[in-house]
């Protein structure tokens, strides 16, 4: 969707944003947008790392169960 905008479309969007919000509000809006992206990225990393931790825990539990079953079989 955004790949179809191109340079002229991007310039048009920036001019419209400048007209709507004014030059004093644009840096504030940019900072807020940047903070939002940073928080989103950190939350995504936390979810991915917690998923990896759960996989490792399940793997270690499975290995322990396999070892117990091997010891009982012998």
Number of C-alpha atoms within 10 A of each C-alpha: 4 7 5 7 12 9 9 9 12 12 12 12 13 13 12 12 14 14 10 11 11 12 11 9 12 15 11 11 12 11 11 12 12 12 12 11 12 12 12 12 12 11 12 12 12 12 12 12 12 12 12 12 12 12 12 12 12 12 12 12 12 12 12 12 12 12 12 11 11 10 9 8 7 5
